[in-house]
Amino acid sequence: MTRALAAMVLALLTLPSSAEEMRERIPDECRELANRAGLPLTLSHAEASRAIAYLSIMSNRDPAVVRCRLAILRG
């Protein structure tokens, strides 16, 4: 189920963004999830907001999800 959610994140986060928009770096703790989903290391603000929303519905059973959530909370 986690892989299906990661695929959904990939589909939503790869939408085109404007070139002039500021990019946000993915925390190191979230890189494993980003790599699974094929995401770049930086996201636009809108993409990052969508990623955080989908991260909230991902399974707590995946240690990578837990690490990423903690990194986002530490912000």
Backbone as CSV, one residue per row, in Angstrom:
resi,resn,N_x,N_y,N_z,CA_x,CA_y,CA_z,C_x,C_y,C_z
1,MET,0.816,-1.187,0.000,0.000,0.000,0.000,0.864,1.257,0.000
2,THR,2.009,1.221,0.690,2.899,2.375,0.725,3.421,2.698,-0.672
3,ARG,3.702,1.690,-1.449,4.199,1.936,-2.808,3.128,2.582,-3.674
4,ALA,1.889,2.186,-3.474,0.792,2.797,-4.224,0.655,4.266,-3.858
5,LEU,0.787,4.570,-2.572,0.717,5.969,-2.146,1.904,6.766,-2.677
6,ALA,3.078,6.155,-2.686,4.250,6.828,-3.238,4.044,7.123,-4.725
7,ALA,3.413,6.208,-5.432,3.127,6.434,-6.853,2.143,7.585,-7.029
8,MET,1.177,7.686,-6.116,0.236,8.808,-6.183,0.954,10.130,-5.939
9,VAL,1.874,10.128,-4.985,2.641,11.335,-4.703,3.440,11.726,-5.940
10,LEU,4.061,10.757,-6.568,4.835,11.015,-7.776,3.968,11.652,-8.847
11,ALA,2.806,11.105,-9.075,1.921,11.631,-10.115,1.510,13.068,-9.834
12,LEU,1.234,13.379,-8.592,0.785,14.731,-8.252,1.921,15.736,-8.157
13,LEU,3.100,15.277,-7.779,4.205,16.201,-7.591,4.987,16.503,-8.860
14,THR,4.753,15.752,-9.907,5.479,15.995,-11.140,4.736,16.925,-12.085
15,LEU,3.700,17.590,-11.574,2.996,18.566,-12.389,3.935,19.722,-12.710
16,PRO,3.791,20.331,-13.883,4.680,21.434,-14.230,4.534,22.607,-13.262
17,SER,5.648,23.266,-12.980,5.630,24.445,-12.124,6.330,25.586,-12.861
18,SER,6.073,26.808,-12.445,6.683,27.945,-13.124,8.166,27.998,-12.797
19,ALA,8.964,28.410,-13.765,10.416,28.434,-13.608,10.852,29.500,-12.610
20,GLU,10.058,30.540,-12.442,10.456,31.616,-11.544,10.085,31.358,-10.090
21,GLU,9.392,30.257,-9.813,8.968,29.949,-8.455,10.155,29.443,-7.641
22,MET,10.193,29.854,-6.374,11.259,29.398,-5.478,11.115,27.897,-5.249
23,ARG,12.245,27.222,-5.122,12.251,25.780,-4.899,12.657,25.509,-3.457
24,GLU,12.087,24.449,-2.869,12.397,24.050,-1.502,13.116,22.715,-1.532
25,ARG,14.166,22.618,-0.754,14.968,21.399,-0.707,14.266,20.339,0.138
26,ILE,14.294,19.105,-0.337,13.727,17.975,0.409,14.680,17.647,1.554
27,PRO,14.162,17.501,2.785,15.043,17.130,3.913,15.739,15.794,3.639
28,ASP,16.947,15.666,4.168,17.715,14.425,3.963,16.942,13.194,4.414
29,GLU,16.163,13.345,5.490,15.401,12.213,6.015,14.290,11.766,5.059
30,CYS,13.937,12.596,4.094,12.863,12.286,3.151,13.389,11.808,1.793
31,ARG,14.683,11.758,1.655,15.252,11.394,0.348,14.888,9.984,-0.096
32,GLU,14.826,9.057,0.841,14.470,7.685,0.470,13.084,7.650,-0.168
33,LEU,12.117,8.340,0.437,10.767,8.397,-0.139,10.778,9.125,-1.480
34,ALA,11.545,10.199,-1.565,11.625,10.946,-2.819,12.222,10.085,-3.925
35,ASN,13.250,9.319,-3.594,13.865,8.425,-4.582,12.877,7.355,-5.040
36,ARG,12.116,6.786,-4.114,11.107,5.785,-4.479,10.084,6.357,-5.450
37,ALA,9.723,7.619,-5.218,8.701,8.250,-6.048,9.295,8.908,-7.287
38,GLY,10.610,8.926,-7.404,11.259,9.541,-8.563,11.194,11.057,-8.558
39,LEU,11.167,11.649,-7.358,11.068,13.105,-7.236,12.441,13.754,-7.275
40,PRO,12.502,15.012,-7.713,13.768,15.742,-7.661,14.089,16.125,-6.217
41,LEU,15.296,16.637,-5.983,15.703,17.006,-4.627,15.128,18.341,-4.179
42,THR,14.544,19.088,-5.104,13.890,20.345,-4.751,12.476,20.350,-5.319
43,LEU,11.567,21.002,-4.589,10.170,21.087,-5.003,9.707,22.527,-4.914
44,SER,8.737,22.875,-5.725,8.121,24.191,-5.580,7.312,24.185,-4.280
45,HIS,6.902,25.359,-3.846,6.118,25.440,-2.605,4.827,24.622,-2.730
46,ALA,4.156,24.729,-3.863,2.914,23.988,-4.078,3.168,22.483,-4.077
47,GLU,4.234,22.043,-4.725,4.579,20.619,-4.748,4.907,20.118,-3.349
48,ALA,5.637,20.923,-2.587,5.992,20.536,-1.216,4.739,20.428,-0.347
49,SER,3.802,21.340,-0.529,2.550,21.287,0.232,1.773,20.017,-0.083
50,ARG,1.716,19.646,-1.361,1.028,18.405,-1.745,1.751,17.184,-1.184
51,ALA,3.088,17.215,-1.201,3.863,16.089,-0.680,3.601,15.901,0.810
52,ILE,3.534,16.999,1.560,3.264,16.918,2.991,1.864,16.372,3.236
53,ALA,0.897,16.801,2.436,-0.472,16.298,2.582,-0.524,14.790,2.333
54,TYR,0.155,14.314,1.314,0.138,12.877,1.029,0.980,12.096,2.019
55,LEU,2.014,12.727,2.563,2.813,12.078,3.591,1.954,11.770,4.814
56,SER,0.981,12.631,5.076,0.128,12.435,6.252,-0.785,11.218,6.124
57,ILE,-1.038,10.748,4.909,-1.897,9.572,4.754,-1.109,8.288,4.506
58,MET,0.214,8.401,4.432,1.031,7.206,4.222,1.128,6.397,5.509
59,SER,1.450,5.123,5.383,1.478,4.170,6.493,2.603,4.456,7.488
60,ASN,2.260,4.375,8.774,3.250,4.512,9.843,4.156,3.285,9.939
61,ARG,3.823,2.234,9.246,4.622,1.004,9.303,5.949,1.149,8.565
62,ASP,6.016,2.105,7.660,7.235,2.329,6.876,8.163,3.256,7.659
63,PRO,9.351,2.779,8.039,10.278,3.614,8.810,10.684,4.895,8.069
64,ALA,10.751,4.847,6.751,11.115,6.034,5.973,10.048,7.116,6.102
65,VAL,8.794,6.721,6.185,7.688,7.670,6.361,7.793,8.324,7.733
66,VAL,8.070,7.531,8.753,8.188,8.057,10.114,9.340,9.054,10.193
67,ARG,10.505,8.700,9.617,11.665,9.611,9.630,11.348,10.913,8.919
68,CYS,10.682,10.815,7.788,10.355,11.996,7.003,9.361,12.886,7.762
69,ARG,8.360,12.291,8.361,7.373,13.074,9.136,8.052,13.836,10.267
70,LEU,8.980,13.164,10.976,9.696,13.828,12.065,10.542,14.986,11.551
71,ALA,11.157,14.814,10.403,11.958,15.884,9.815,11.098,17.080,9.435
72,ILE,9.920,16.809,8.910,9.000,17.889,8.524,8.541,18.634,9.782
73,LEU,8.239,17.903,10.850,7.801,18.543,12.095,8.894,19.416,12.708
74,ARG,10.150,18.954,12.603,11.263,19.752,13.131,11.471,21.007,12.297
75,GLY,11.089,20.898,11.013,11.091,21.980,10.054,12.205,22.887,10.039
